[in-house]
Amino acid sequence: MDPTHPILGAPTSTEAVTEEIQQLVQSLKTDVEKELNRKFKIFHAISYKSQLVSGTNYFVKILVGDANDYIHVYIYRPLPQSKNKPCVNGVQTDKKLFDDIHHFSGTCQQQSS
C-alpha cells in the first residue's frame, strides 16, 4: 500500500490543518453553533482526517474554548458537479487535544443550490 495515494473509502492519517480546511470549517461555524445551541468566540481547526467517497468526508478537531475545550466535527463536501454545499454531518463534544479523531456516523440533508 502506497501512503502517498489515498485508497477510496479509507480515511487518511491525521493531518495538520490547511488554509482550505480552516476556511471550510469557518464556513460551517454557524451550523455547528445551531446544532450545539452554543456560540463560539474561538473556532480554530487543529487537525483532521479525510475520506474519499462520493465527495469527501472530513473529521476535524476544533478548538472552541480554553486549552481543553475541543469538538470533533464531521463535514461532508459533495462533488462539485452535484452543486450541493458542504454540510455538518455530526458533532462530538467533550473532546481533548490528544483525543484521536475517529470516523463517526451522521446524515446531511442535501439540497441542490
Order of alpha helices (4+ residues) and beta strands (2+ residues): beta-alpha-alpha-beta-beta-beta-beta
